[in-house]
Amino acid sequence: MQRIATFLALMILSPSGISLTRADETGSSMADAAQRFVASLDDAQKAKATFTFDSPERFNWHWIPKERKGLAFKVLKPEQTALAFGLLNTGLSTRGMIRATTIMSMEEILRVDEHGTGPVRDSELYFVSVFGNPSDAAEWGWRVEGHHLALNYTLRGGKVVSATPFMVGANPAVVRDGPRKGLRNLADIEGPTDALLKSLTKEQLGLAVVSGTAPDVTVTPNSAQPVATAPEGIAIDKLDPAQRETLLNLIRAYVANFPESISDDLLRQIARSESSLHFAWSGPADRSKPHSFRIQGPTLFIDFNDTQNNQNHIHTFYRSFVNDFGVSN
């Protein structure tokens, strides 16, 4: 654990740890980082970390604490750990990198709070998988995954063609006590959510609320592709300009996890379909009660759920109806 903490401090806090990659170099940087990581592995490690691009394992993603395929950070040598974080850094913005590594670190909070009564909690039980041969010419992909974190990237011809499914979680959503009291890892998502909900008129709320009961998070499938259904809730054209901007800021909080080349492309997609966006709320219009929301457009699907641990345990997903895992519908 200490070696990861030391490396993260260098990666996140040092100016040399901030990604300076130009937008048009993201795919090449990912390939380079993946090649370096794979080259550092021995044969037994490679057998766990690498898969063919067409392996069904590429679509076998999840976010719960469970046994996984791939190679765990826990078994890496220090120099391999550095290379694994180097790969992770290519797929995230500075904000996204801080968020992801904070999620990993929060396993220690759960370990202490649960006194060994829950699942195994370990900040190094996050797994790296590479699918196919990383290069600017090949079709390949990679994944970093563990409890409350699922990052999936697909590349073709040296370009990132998909950065979804993307999942982050927070347990606790707000750290209530201890040395990290007050930490809110998803505050930039919760803030616009609060603002939008509080701004809705009674009439708008009637359109936005689609159910008085929030579904359990398990209804969000860990499928290769989300199932497209008719959008529900309030259409964006029923919001006033300030509310509309708040909704877009909420979406931007998700997009901001990605490096510039990916986030710019996602924002262009959202702009093209902005007039079709819908916001759907489930549960009481009170974030202290079990609640969830969805934001849906022709390509975009955001799902947010906070129903567990007295509404202090968030799961949220950013997905594409047309391009998860680079598979076009």
C-alpha positions as CSV (number, residue, x, y, z in Angstrom):
1,M,0.0,0.0,0.0
2,Q,2.8,2.4,0.9
3,R,4.5,2.0,-2.5
4,I,1.2,2.9,-4.3
5,A,0.6,5.9,-2.0
6,T,4.2,7.2,-2.8
7,F,3.7,6.8,-6.5
8,L,0.3,8.5,-6.5
9,A,1.8,11.5,-4.7
10,L,4.3,11.8,-7.4
11,M,1.8,11.2,-10.2
12,I,-0.9,13.6,-9.0
13,L,0.9,16.3,-7.0
14,S,4.1,16.8,-9.0
15,P,4.0,19.0,-12.1
16,S,5.6,16.1,-14.0
17,G,2.6,13.9,-13.0
18,I,0.1,16.2,-14.8
19,S,-0.7,14.9,-18.3
20,L,0.6,17.3,-21.0
21,T,-0.4,15.0,-23.8
22,R,-1.7,16.9,-26.9
23,A,-5.2,15.9,-27.9
24,D,-4.1,14.2,-31.1
25,E,-1.6,12.0,-29.3
26,T,-3.9,10.3,-26.8
27,G,-4.2,7.0,-28.7
28,S,-0.5,6.8,-29.4
29,S,0.2,7.5,-25.7
30,M,-2.1,4.7,-24.6
31,A,-0.4,2.3,-27.0
32,D,3.0,3.3,-25.8
33,A,2.0,3.0,-22.1
34,A,0.4,-0.4,-22.7
35,Q,3.4,-1.7,-24.6
36,R,5.7,-0.6,-21.8
37,F,3.5,-2.2,-19.1
38,V,3.1,-5.5,-21.0
39,A,6.8,-5.7,-21.7
40,S,7.6,-5.4,-18.0
41,L,5.6,-8.6,-17.2
42,D,6.9,-12.1,-16.9
43,D,5.2,-14.9,-18.8
44,A,2.9,-15.8,-15.9
45,Q,1.8,-12.2,-15.4
46,K,1.2,-11.8,-19.2
47,A,-1.0,-14.8,-19.2
48,K,-3.3,-13.0,-16.6
49,A,-3.1,-9.5,-18.0
50,T,-3.4,-10.0,-21.7
51,F,-6.3,-11.3,-23.9
52,T,-7.2,-11.4,-27.5
53,F,-9.2,-8.4,-28.7
54,D,-12.2,-10.7,-29.5
55,S,-12.1,-12.4,-26.1
56,P,-15.5,-12.4,-24.3
57,E,-13.7,-11.2,-21.3
58,R,-13.5,-7.7,-22.8
59,F,-17.2,-7.3,-22.2
60,N,-17.2,-8.9,-18.7
61,W,-17.1,-5.7,-16.7
62,H,-18.4,-5.0,-13.2
63,W,-17.9,-2.6,-10.3
64,I,-18.6,-4.8,-7.2
65,P,-15.9,-6.3,-5.0
66,K,-15.4,-9.7,-6.6
67,E,-12.8,-12.0,-8.1
68,R,-11.7,-10.7,-11.5
69,K,-9.5,-11.7,-14.4
70,G,-6.6,-9.4,-15.2
71,L,-3.6,-8.6,-13.2
72,A,-4.0,-7.0,-9.8
73,F,-1.9,-4.0,-8.7
74,K,-1.3,-6.0,-5.6
75,V,1.0,-8.5,-7.3
76,L,3.0,-6.0,-9.3
77,K,6.6,-5.0,-8.6
78,P,7.2,-1.3,-7.8
79,E,8.4,-0.6,-11.4
80,Q,5.4,-2.4,-12.9
81,T,3.1,-0.4,-10.6
82,A,4.5,2.8,-12.0
83,L,3.9,1.6,-15.6
84,A,0.4,0.5,-14.7
85,F,-0.4,3.9,-13.4
86,G,1.2,5.4,-16.4
87,L,-1.3,3.6,-18.6
88,L,-4.2,4.7,-16.3
89,N,-3.0,8.3,-16.6
90,T,-3.4,8.2,-20.4
91,G,-7.1,7.5,-20.1
92,L,-8.0,10.2,-17.6
93,S,-7.7,13.9,-17.1
94,T,-6.0,15.2,-14.0
95,R,-9.4,15.5,-12.3
96,G,-10.3,12.0,-13.4
97,M,-7.0,10.6,-12.2
98,I,-7.5,12.1,-8.8
99,R,-11.0,10.7,-8.7
100,A,-10.0,7.2,-9.7
101,T,-7.1,7.0,-7.3
102,T,-9.2,8.4,-4.5
103,I,-11.8,5.6,-5.2
104,M,-9.0,3.1,-4.8
105,S,-7.8,4.7,-1.6
106,M,-11.3,4.6,-0.1
107,E,-11.1,0.8,0.2
108,E,-9.0,1.5,3.3
109,I,-11.8,3.5,4.9
110,L,-14.2,0.6,4.3
111,R,-11.7,-1.9,5.7
112,V,-11.4,0.0,8.9
113,D,-15.1,0.8,9.2
114,E,-16.2,-2.8,8.5
115,H,-13.8,-4.5,11.0
116,G,-13.4,-7.4,8.6
117,T,-17.2,-8.1,8.4
118,G,-17.6,-7.2,4.7
119,P,-15.9,-8.2,1.5
120,V,-12.1,-8.1,1.2
121,R,-11.2,-4.4,1.1
122,D,-7.8,-3.6,-0.5
123,S,-6.7,-0.5,-2.3
124,E,-4.4,-2.7,-4.5
125,L,-7.2,-5.1,-5.6
126,Y,-7.7,-3.2,-8.9
127,F,-6.9,-5.1,-12.1
128,V,-5.3,-4.2,-15.4
129,S,-6.3,-6.0,-18.6
130,V,-5.1,-5.4,-22.2
131,F,-7.0,-6.8,-25.1
132,G,-5.2,-7.3,-28.4
133,N,-1.9,-5.9,-29.5
134,P,-1.4,-2.3,-28.5
135,S,-0.2,-0.3,-31.5
136,D,-1.3,2.6,-33.7
137,A,-2.2,0.2,-36.4
138,A,-4.2,-2.4,-34.5
139,E,-7.6,-2.7,-33.0
140,W,-7.1,-3.1,-29.3
141,G,-8.4,-2.1,-25.9
142,W,-7.7,-1.9,-22.2
143,R,-9.4,-1.9,-18.8
144,V,-8.7,-0.9,-15.3
145,E,-11.3,-2.2,-12.9
146,G,-12.2,-2.9,-9.3
147,H,-14.6,-1.9,-6.6
148,H,-16.4,1.3,-7.7
149,L,-14.2,1.8,-10.7
150,A,-14.6,0.4,-14.2
151,L,-12.7,2.1,-17.1
152,N,-12.9,0.7,-20.6
153,Y,-11.2,2.0,-23.7
154,T,-11.3,0.8,-27.3
155,L,-8.9,2.0,-30.0
156,R,-8.6,1.7,-33.8
157,G,-6.0,3.1,-36.1
158,G,-4.3,4.9,-33.2
159,K,-7.4,6.7,-32.1
160,V,-9.7,6.2,-29.1
161,V,-13.1,5.2,-30.5
162,S,-14.8,4.4,-27.2
163,A,-14.1,5.4,-23.6
164,T,-17.3,3.7,-22.2
165,P,-18.7,1.9,-20.2
166,F,-17.4,4.3,-17.5
167,M,-18.3,3.8,-13.9
168,V,-17.4,5.4,-10.6
169,G,-18.7,5.0,-7.1
170,A,-18.3,6.5,-3.7
171,N,-18.8,4.7,-0.4
172,P,-19.0,6.7,1.7
173,A,-20.2,9.5,-0.5
174,V,-19.4,11.8,2.3
175,V,-16.8,10.7,4.9
176,R,-18.5,11.3,8.2
177,D,-15.5,10.9,10.6
178,G,-11.9,9.9,10.9
179,P,-8.8,11.7,9.4
180,R,-10.5,12.1,6.0
181,K,-13.7,13.6,7.4
182,G,-15.6,15.8,4.9
183,L,-14.2,14.1,1.8
184,R,-16.7,14.0,-1.1
185,N,-15.2,12.4,-4.1
186,L,-18.2,13.0,-6.3
187,A,-19.0,16.5,-5.1
188,D,-18.8,18.0,-8.7
189,I,-21.6,15.6,-9.7
190,E,-23.7,16.0,-6.6
191,G,-23.6,19.8,-6.7
192,P,-25.3,20.4,-10.0
193,T,-27.7,17.6,-9.2
194,D,-28.8,19.5,-6.0
195,A,-29.0,22.8,-7.9
196,L,-31.1,21.4,-10.7
197,L,-33.5,19.6,-8.4
198,K,-34.0,22.6,-6.1
199,S,-34.6,24.9,-9.1
200,L,-37.5,22.8,-10.6
201,T,-41.0,24.2,-10.3
202,K,-43.8,22.0,-9.1
203,E,-44.9,21.6,-12.7
204,Q,-41.4,20.8,-13.9
205,L,-40.9,18.3,-11.0
206,G,-44.1,16.6,-12.1
207,L,-42.5,16.0,-15.5
208,A,-39.1,15.0,-14.1
209,V,-40.2,12.4,-11.5
210,V,-40.9,9.1,-13.2
211,S,-41.2,7.0,-10.0
212,G,-41.7,7.7,-6.3
213,T,-39.3,4.9,-5.5
214,A,-35.6,4.7,-6.6
215,P,-34.6,1.4,-8.1
216,D,-31.8,-0.6,-6.5
217,V,-28.5,-0.2,-8.3
218,T,-28.5,-3.8,-9.5
219,V,-31.1,-2.9,-12.1
220,T,-28.3,-1.1,-14.0
221,P,-27.0,-4.0,-16.2
222,N,-23.3,-4.7,-16.6
223,S,-24.1,-5.5,-20.2
224,A,-22.0,-5.0,-23.3
225,Q,-24.5,-2.5,-24.5
226,P,-27.2,-0.5,-22.6
227,V,-30.7,-1.2,-23.8
228,A,-32.1,1.9,-25.5
229,T,-35.6,2.8,-24.3
230,A,-37.9,5.8,-24.9
231,P,-36.5,8.7,-22.8
232,E,-38.5,9.6,-19.7
233,G,-38.6,12.6,-17.5
234,I,-38.4,16.3,-18.3
235,A,-37.2,17.3,-21.8
236,I,-34.5,19.9,-21.8
237,D,-36.7,22.3,-23.7
238,K,-39.0,22.5,-20.7
239,L,-36.1,24.0,-18.6
240,D,-35.3,27.7,-18.5
241,P,-31.8,28.8,-19.7
242,A,-30.3,28.6,-16.2
243,Q,-31.7,25.2,-15.5
244,R,-30.5,24.0,-18.9
245,E,-27.0,25.2,-18.2
246,T,-27.1,23.4,-14.8
247,L,-28.1,20.2,-16.6
248,L,-25.2,20.6,-19.1
249,N,-22.8,21.3,-16.2
250,L,-23.9,18.1,-14.6
251,I,-23.1,16.2,-17.8
252,R,-19.8,18.1,-18.1
253,A,-18.8,16.8,-14.7
254,Y,-18.7,13.3,-16.1
255,V,-17.0,14.3,-19.3
256,A,-14.3,16.1,-17.3
257,N,-12.9,12.8,-16.2
258,F,-11.4,12.2,-19.6
259,P,-8.4,13.7,-21.4
260,E,-9.1,16.6,-23.8
261,S,-9.2,14.6,-27.0
262,I,-11.9,12.3,-25.6
263,S,-13.8,15.0,-23.7
264,D,-13.9,17.3,-26.7
265,D,-15.4,14.5,-28.9
266,L,-18.0,13.6,-26.2
267,L,-19.0,17.3,-25.9
268,R,-19.5,17.5,-29.6
269,Q,-21.7,14.5,-29.5
270,I,-23.8,16.0,-26.7
271,A,-24.0,19.4,-28.5
272,R,-25.4,17.7,-31.6
273,S,-28.2,16.0,-29.6
274,E,-28.7,18.6,-26.9
275,S,-32.3,19.3,-27.9
276,S,-33.2,15.7,-27.3
277,L,-31.9,15.4,-23.7
278,H,-34.2,14.2,-20.9
279,F,-33.7,14.2,-17.1
280,A,-35.6,11.6,-15.2
281,W,-35.8,11.4,-11.3
282,S,-36.8,8.5,-9.2
283,G,-37.6,8.7,-5.5
284,P,-38.6,11.7,-3.3
285,A,-37.4,15.1,-4.5
286,D,-35.1,15.1,-1.5
287,R,-31.5,13.9,-1.7
288,S,-31.6,12.8,1.9
289,K,-34.0,10.0,0.8
290,P,-33.2,7.1,-1.5
291,H,-33.0,8.6,-5.0
292,S,-31.7,8.1,-8.5
293,F,-31.6,9.9,-11.8
294,R,-31.0,9.3,-15.5
295,I,-29.9,11.6,-18.2
296,Q,-30.7,10.3,-21.7
297,G,-30.2,11.4,-25.2
298,P,-29.9,9.6,-28.6
299,T,-26.3,8.4,-27.7
300,L,-25.9,9.5,-24.1
301,F,-26.9,7.5,-21.0
302,I,-26.0,8.6,-17.5
303,D,-27.3,6.7,-14.5
304,F,-26.9,7.8,-10.9
305,N,-28.1,5.9,-7.8
306,D,-27.8,6.7,-4.1
307,T,-30.0,4.3,-2.1
308,Q,-27.6,2.4,0.1
309,N,-26.0,3.1,3.5
310,N,-28.6,5.8,4.4
311,Q,-28.1,7.5,1.1
312,N,-24.3,7.7,1.5
313,H,-23.2,5.2,-1.2
314,I,-23.2,6.3,-4.8
315,H,-23.0,4.3,-8.0
316,T,-23.0,6.2,-11.3
317,F,-22.4,5.3,-14.9
318,Y,-21.6,7.1,-18.2
319,R,-22.5,5.0,-21.2
320,S,-23.2,5.2,-24.9
321,F,-26.3,3.7,-26.6
322,V,-24.3,3.4,-29.8
323,N,-20.7,2.9,-29.0
324,D,-19.9,1.1,-25.8
325,F,-16.8,-1.0,-26.3
326,G,-16.5,0.5,-29.8
327,V,-19.5,-1.7,-30.9
328,S,-21.8,0.4,-33.1
329,N,-25.5,-0.4,-32.9
